[in-house]
């Protein structure tokens, strides 16, 4: 379980530092993992999404799609978007704590 989250964290950090092309590759990587988990261990996938703090309402709207490949891509995009939010929040508070340390 932890390996999936660690992989996403690592790939997200690398892609955020790199180009938009890398971002597409990361979303595709996540999509492949999500598709596999949807088929084999959907409960585990949704547990991870809960741990990543992806909004349930957004998950439900993606699950309403009819095509399973669209669902996997939609969930992957939700995961990626959440990782970008988490990264931005970490940077914001890191900068804030750095500036308070200088005062």
Secondary structure, 3 states (H helix, E strand, C coil): CHHHHHHHHHHHHHHHHCCHHHHHHHHHHHHHHHHHHHHHCHHHHHHHHHHCCCCHHHHHHHHCCCCHHHHHHHHHHHHHHHHHHHHHHHHHHHHHHHHHHHC
